[in-house]
């Protein structure tokens, strides 16, 4: 399976969108500081993911979510989650 996921940083509230075939391991890698783009933003929490059977579809979705239109759509879809101070209590 292929996953597109969004993480939220407790440190600054910023979002990170990515792609993986092993979502559990990838979130662990992010939180252990093994991913340079998020190493300074830990802890990170998984707030959204989608699953695809086809890699091309997943990568295309990831690229869309990284555009301004995709970011706007995610902010609309996750408006309640994003309004919360902390995603894990």
N, C-alpha and C positions, 0 to 999 in steps of 0.2 A: 504494500500500500504506500501511497505518497501523500504527505501531509503538508498543508500550508498552515502556518501558525502565527499567532500574535502574542507577544510577551509584553508585560507592563513592568516597568521598573519601580520598585518602592522608593528608590533614592530620588528620582526626579519626575516620576509619572510618565515618562516618555514611552512610546510604543516601539517595538521591533517586530518586523514581519520577516518570516523566513520559510524555507522549504526543507523537508527532510523525509527520510524513509523510516526513521526510528525516532518518534517524537519524545519518548521518555528519556532516551540517551541524550538527545539534543538539548532538552531543557536542563538536564543535569550538567552537560558540558557548558552551557551558558552560565549556570549558577556557580560552577567551579572556576570561572574565569578563563576557560579554554577558548573562548570566542573573542577575538580582539575587539570587535565592534561593540560588544556589550560588557566587557570585562570590568569597566569602571562603573557600571550601572547596577550591579547586583545588590540585593536579591531581585530576581525577576520571577514573575508569576505568569503562567499560561492562562490567558483570558479568552482565547478563541482558537479554534482549529477547524479545518475542513479536511476531509479524506477523499482521495481520488484513486481510481484504479489505474489511471494512465499518467505517466510522468509529464508528458507534454501539457496536458490539461492543468496539472498542478503548478507547473512552472509558469504557465501563462497567467494563471490566477494570481500567483505571487507577484509577478511583474505588474499586473493591473493594480493590486492593492498598494503598491509602492508609488503609484501615480497620484497626482493631486485629487483626481476624481475618486480613486480607490480609497484614499485616506479619508476623504469626506464621507464616503459610504460607510466605512467602518465606524467613524465617529457617530454617525446617525444610528447604525445598527446597535452599537454598544453604548449608547448614551447613558443608560442607567448604570452600567458597570463603570464607565469612565467618570461618572459623577460621584462615585463612592470614594472616600479618602483612601481606604486600603482594600485591596482585593482579597486579602486573607486576614481574618480576625480570629 
